[in-house]
Amino acid sequence: MLKEILKIIYSSGYFSNRDLAKQLNVTEEVIIDGINQLINMGYLKREAKKDMCPTSCTRCPYVQSCNKDIVETYQITEKGMSVI
């Protein structure tokens, strides 16, 4: 499951816990736990929140559902890339 989460994050670039849960047919809680495990294992790292979103709204796939709050962003580490 963790490898699948990494692969989807890598291929999509942007994701929501809800969409990821639907794709993998699990609950959002399972996705959140999986992301936390990937962080603890060093495959994924949480990026520092910035004052602005990392992309412009017009290019963001979540523009229709966004409430303009700053989103959490993650980066796949070199260790994570070796698994993919």
N, C-alpha and C positions, 0 to 999 in steps of 0.2 A: 504494500500500500504506500509506504513512504517513497519508494522509487517512482511510483506512478504520480504522486503529488509533485515531486521534483520535475518529472518530465512535462507535466501539464504547465507548471509555472514557467519552465524554460520555453516551451513552444508558444504559449499564449502571450507572455510578456506582462499582461495584466490579468488579475483574477479577483474574484470575490469568493469568500468562503461558501456562500450559498451556491454559486455556480459550480464550484469545485465539488461540493457535496453532491449536487445533482449528477454531475458527470460520473462520479465514482459510486453513486447510489449508496451514500452513507449520510449520517447527520453532520450538521455543521460542527458539533462538538468534537466529532472524530477528526475533522479537518483541522480544527484549532489545536487539538492534541498532537496531531501529526506534524503540524508546522512547528510547534514547540519542541517536539522530539528532534526534528531536523536541525533546529537552531542549537539545541544542546549537543547534538552529535557533530556540529561544525560543518554541516552541509549547506546551511542557509544562515544568513545573518540579517538581522533587523537593521535597517538604515535609520540614522537619526532623522527625526521629523524636521522638516524645513518650514519656512514661512509660506511657501507656495507649493502647489502640487508639482510633481516632477515632469508633468506634461501640460500642454495647453488644453483647455477644455474642448476645443474643436476636434482634437485628435484623440481624445480619451473615449474608449468604448463604453464608459459608464456615465457619460454626460447627461443622459436622460434621467438617471436615477440618483445622481449625486446630489448631496445636500450641501456641497461646497466645503465640507469639513476637510481638514488635511488628512489624507489617507496614510496608512502605514505602508511602508515600502520594504521590500526584502531584496536581497541579492544572493544569488547562488554563488557559493565559494568555489575555489579551485577543487577542493575536496569533493564538493557536490557535483561539479562538472565531470569529475572522473567517474562518478557513478552513472551519470547519464550516458 
